[in-house]
Amino acid sequence: MRFIKVGRVAIITRGRYAGKKVVIIQPVDNSTRQHPFPHALVAGIERYPAKVTRRMSKARQTKRSKVKPFIKVINYNHIMPTRYTLELEGLKGVVSGDTFKEVSQREDAKKTVKKTLEERYQSGKNRWFFTPLRF
């Protein structure tokens, strides 16, 4: 698809992560043997950071600023692209189709995604991406 490109923010519409925001890392327009449908490799936020105020201690602020990520292969029919984009340079090489073959690789990839997303959250950019959808 034309508009499903690397870095595009999308919302998952079906399944366990329905309503969660994701970033498309690798779109695959044609089908493969494992996934016989057009799909995308995505990284998203399972648990969003909580609200932080100035009165909170530093320890409490860091605890509430944590993000729980997930990585997944999702059918194009189950994602809704948005107008937003998110440039995550480091994730392209870390998460690939081979990442899902072994559990240890998947855990390492999730740790890298978590670190990258938390850095982006701390910088204050892309604020919309880090707020949960209200519906």
C-alpha positions as CSV (number, residue, x, y, z in Angstrom):
1,M,0.0,0.0,0.0
2,R,1.2,3.5,-0.8
3,F,0.6,5.2,2.5
4,I,1.8,2.4,4.8
5,K,5.5,3.3,5.0
6,V,8.3,3.0,7.5
7,G,7.7,5.4,10.5
8,R,4.0,5.9,10.0
9,V,2.0,5.8,13.2
10,A,-1.0,3.5,13.1
11,I,-3.7,2.2,15.4
12,I,-4.5,-1.5,15.8
13,T,-8.2,-2.2,15.4
14,R,-8.4,-5.9,16.2
15,G,-7.1,-8.4,18.8
16,R,-5.3,-8.2,22.1
17,Y,-3.7,-4.8,21.3
18,A,-6.8,-3.1,19.8
19,G,-6.7,0.6,20.3
20,K,-2.9,0.7,20.9
21,K,-0.7,2.9,18.8
22,V,2.2,1.4,16.8
23,V,5.0,2.5,14.5
24,I,5.4,0.6,11.3
25,I,9.0,-0.7,11.1
26,Q,8.8,-2.8,8.0
27,P,5.8,-3.0,5.6
28,V,5.5,-6.2,3.5
29,D,3.1,-5.7,0.6
30,N,3.2,-9.2,-0.8
31,S,2.5,-12.4,1.2
32,T,5.1,-14.8,2.6
33,R,4.9,-18.5,3.5
34,Q,4.5,-17.8,7.2
35,H,2.1,-14.9,6.6
36,P,0.0,-15.4,3.5
37,F,-1.4,-11.8,3.5
38,P,0.0,-8.3,3.2
39,H,1.4,-7.4,6.6
40,A,3.6,-5.0,8.6
41,L,6.2,-5.5,11.3
42,V,5.2,-3.0,14.0
43,A,6.5,-1.8,17.4
44,G,3.9,-0.3,19.8
45,I,3.1,0.6,23.4
46,E,1.3,-2.0,25.5
47,R,1.3,0.2,28.6
48,Y,1.5,4.0,28.3
49,P,3.4,6.2,30.7
50,A,1.4,7.6,33.5
51,K,0.8,11.3,34.3
52,V,3.7,13.1,36.0
53,T,3.5,16.3,38.0
54,R,6.2,18.5,39.5
55,R,5.4,17.6,43.1
56,M,6.4,14.0,42.6
57,S,9.8,12.8,43.6
58,K,12.4,12.0,41.0
59,A,12.1,8.3,41.7
60,R,8.3,8.4,41.3
61,Q,8.6,10.4,38.1
62,T,11.0,7.9,36.5
63,K,8.8,5.0,37.5
64,R,5.7,6.6,36.0
65,S,7.6,7.5,32.8
66,K,8.2,3.8,31.9
67,V,6.8,2.3,28.7
68,K,5.9,-1.3,28.1
69,P,6.5,-2.1,24.4
70,F,5.5,-4.9,22.1
71,I,6.6,-6.0,18.6
72,K,4.2,-7.9,16.3
73,V,3.4,-8.8,12.7
74,I,0.0,-7.5,11.8
75,N,-2.3,-7.8,8.8
76,Y,-2.9,-4.5,6.9
77,N,-6.6,-5.1,7.4
78,H,-6.2,-4.7,11.2
79,I,-4.3,-1.4,11.3
80,M,-5.5,2.1,10.7
81,P,-2.8,4.5,9.6
82,T,-2.8,8.0,11.0
83,R,-1.4,11.3,9.7
84,Y,1.5,11.1,12.2
85,T,5.0,9.8,11.6
86,L,7.7,8.9,14.1
87,E,11.3,8.7,13.1
88,L,12.9,5.8,15.0
89,E,16.2,5.3,13.3
90,G,17.6,2.6,15.6
91,L,14.7,0.1,15.2
92,K,15.1,-0.7,11.5
93,G,18.1,-3.0,12.1
94,V,17.0,-4.4,15.4
95,V,13.6,-5.7,14.6
96,S,13.2,-7.8,11.4
97,G,11.3,-10.9,10.3
98,D,14.0,-13.2,11.8
99,T,13.5,-11.6,15.3
100,F,10.4,-13.7,15.9
101,K,12.1,-17.1,15.4
102,E,13.7,-17.2,18.8
103,V,12.4,-16.0,22.2
104,S,15.8,-14.5,23.3
105,Q,16.0,-12.4,20.1
106,R,12.5,-11.2,20.6
107,E,13.2,-10.2,24.2
108,D,16.4,-8.3,23.2
109,A,14.5,-6.5,20.5
110,K,11.8,-5.5,22.9
111,K,14.4,-4.1,25.3
112,T,15.9,-2.0,22.5
113,V,12.4,-0.8,21.5
114,K,11.7,0.1,25.2
115,K,14.9,2.1,25.5
116,T,14.3,4.0,22.2
117,L,10.6,4.8,23.1
118,E,11.5,6.0,26.6
119,E,14.2,8.2,25.2
120,R,11.7,9.7,22.8
121,Y,9.2,10.2,25.6
122,Q,11.8,11.9,27.8
123,S,12.7,14.3,25.0
124,G,9.1,15.5,24.9
125,K,8.7,15.0,21.1
126,N,5.7,13.2,19.6
127,R,3.5,13.7,22.7
128,W,0.4,12.4,20.9
129,F,2.0,9.0,20.4
130,F,2.5,8.5,24.2
131,T,-1.0,9.3,25.3
132,P,-3.6,6.4,25.3
133,L,-6.6,6.6,23.0
134,R,-9.8,7.6,24.8
135,F,-12.7,5.6,23.4
